[in-house]
Amino acid sequence: MALSYKARRRWSLIILVVGLPIYIVLASVLATTVVRLLGDSGLVFLLQLAIYVGLGIAWILPFKSIFLGIGQADPDADPED
């Protein structure tokens, strides 16, 4: 069942305000753990960069259908509004 435009707007707001900060903290903890385990070298920087870039792209993939078209006008609304 597809979500309505209003439901997608609500869920996108919840995801951005609540879910994304939690995800950022978890990604930071993961990258910091890698540095602690492997020490401080040049390769650790590249691995940490790969973690941040990979997780920065990966968080949106499950939510792509929710965010699609949110910035546009409501397609179900009356044209008079």
Backbone torsions as a table, in degrees:
resi	resn	phi	psi	omega
1	MET	NA	129.0	-179.2
2	ALA	-80.8	144.2	178.3
3	LEU	-79.9	147.7	175.8
4	SER	-72.3	168.3	-179.5
5	TYR	-61.1	-43.3	-179.5
6	LYS	-66.1	-38.7	178.9
7	ALA	-66.6	-40.5	177.7
8	ARG	-64.9	-37.5	177.2
9	ARG	-64.5	-42.2	178.8
10	ARG	-64.4	-47.0	-179.5
11	TRP	-64.4	-37.7	178.7
12	SER	-65.0	-37.7	177.3
13	LEU	-65.0	-43.9	178.7
14	ILE	-62.9	-42.8	179.9
15	ILE	-62.6	-43.2	-177.5
16	LEU	-73.3	-36.7	-175.3
17	VAL	-84.8	-35.7	-176.0
18	VAL	-105.5	-51.3	-172.7
19	GLY	-71.4	-42.0	-176.8
20	LEU	-64.6	-43.5	175.5
21	PRO	-60.9	-38.0	176.8
22	ILE	-64.2	-42.4	179.0
23	TYR	-63.7	-39.3	178.7
24	ILE	-63.6	-42.7	179.0
25	VAL	-63.6	-43.5	179.3
26	LEU	-64.0	-39.8	178.0
27	ALA	-65.6	-38.6	178.7
28	SER	-66.4	-41.9	178.1
29	VAL	-63.7	-40.8	178.9
30	LEU	-63.7	-45.3	-179.9
31	ALA	-66.6	-37.8	178.0
32	THR	-67.5	-37.2	177.8
33	THR	-63.6	-38.8	177.9
34	VAL	-62.2	-42.8	179.3
35	VAL	-63.6	-41.9	-179.7
36	ARG	-66.5	-37.9	-177.9
37	LEU	-74.3	-38.6	-173.7
38	LEU	-98.6	-4.7	-178.1
39	GLY	86.5	-168.7	-176.6
40	ASP	-116.1	97.4	179.0
41	SER	-138.0	177.9	-179.3
42	GLY	-66.6	-34.7	179.5
43	LEU	-69.0	-30.3	178.8
44	VAL	-65.8	-38.0	177.9
45	PHE	-61.0	-44.1	179.4
46	LEU	-66.4	-38.3	177.2
47	LEU	-66.7	-41.0	178.4
48	GLN	-65.0	-41.2	176.6
49	LEU	-61.9	-42.7	178.4
50	ALA	-63.4	-38.4	177.7
51	ILE	-63.2	-48.0	-179.2
52	TYR	-63.6	-43.3	-179.7
53	VAL	-67.6	-45.1	179.8
54	GLY	-61.8	-47.2	179.2
55	LEU	-71.2	-28.6	177.3
56	GLY	-66.5	-30.6	176.7
57	ILE	-87.1	-37.3	-172.8
58	ALA	-68.8	-25.0	-175.7
59	TRP	-68.5	-27.6	-175.5
60	ILE	-83.5	-23.1	-174.3
61	LEU	-56.8	-45.0	178.8
62	PRO	-70.6	-19.3	-175.0
63	PHE	-106.7	11.1	-175.9
64	LYS	-58.6	-42.0	-178.2
65	SER	-69.4	-26.5	179.0
66	ILE	-74.1	-40.6	-176.5
67	PHE	-82.9	-11.4	-176.4
68	LEU	-66.1	117.1	176.1
69	GLY	81.1	10.5	-177.5
70	ILE	-67.6	-32.1	-177.6
71	GLY	-78.8	-3.3	-178.8
72	GLN	-96.2	170.5	178.3
73	ALA	-67.8	155.7	-179.0
74	ASP	-64.9	118.2	-178.4
75	PRO	-71.2	-18.4	-179.3
76	ASP	-92.1	-7.8	-177.8
77	ALA	-76.9	158.0	176.3
78	ASP	-68.0	141.7	179.9
79	PRO	-65.5	-16.7	-178.9
80	GLU	-74.6	-21.7	-176.6
81	ASP	-74.9	NA	NA
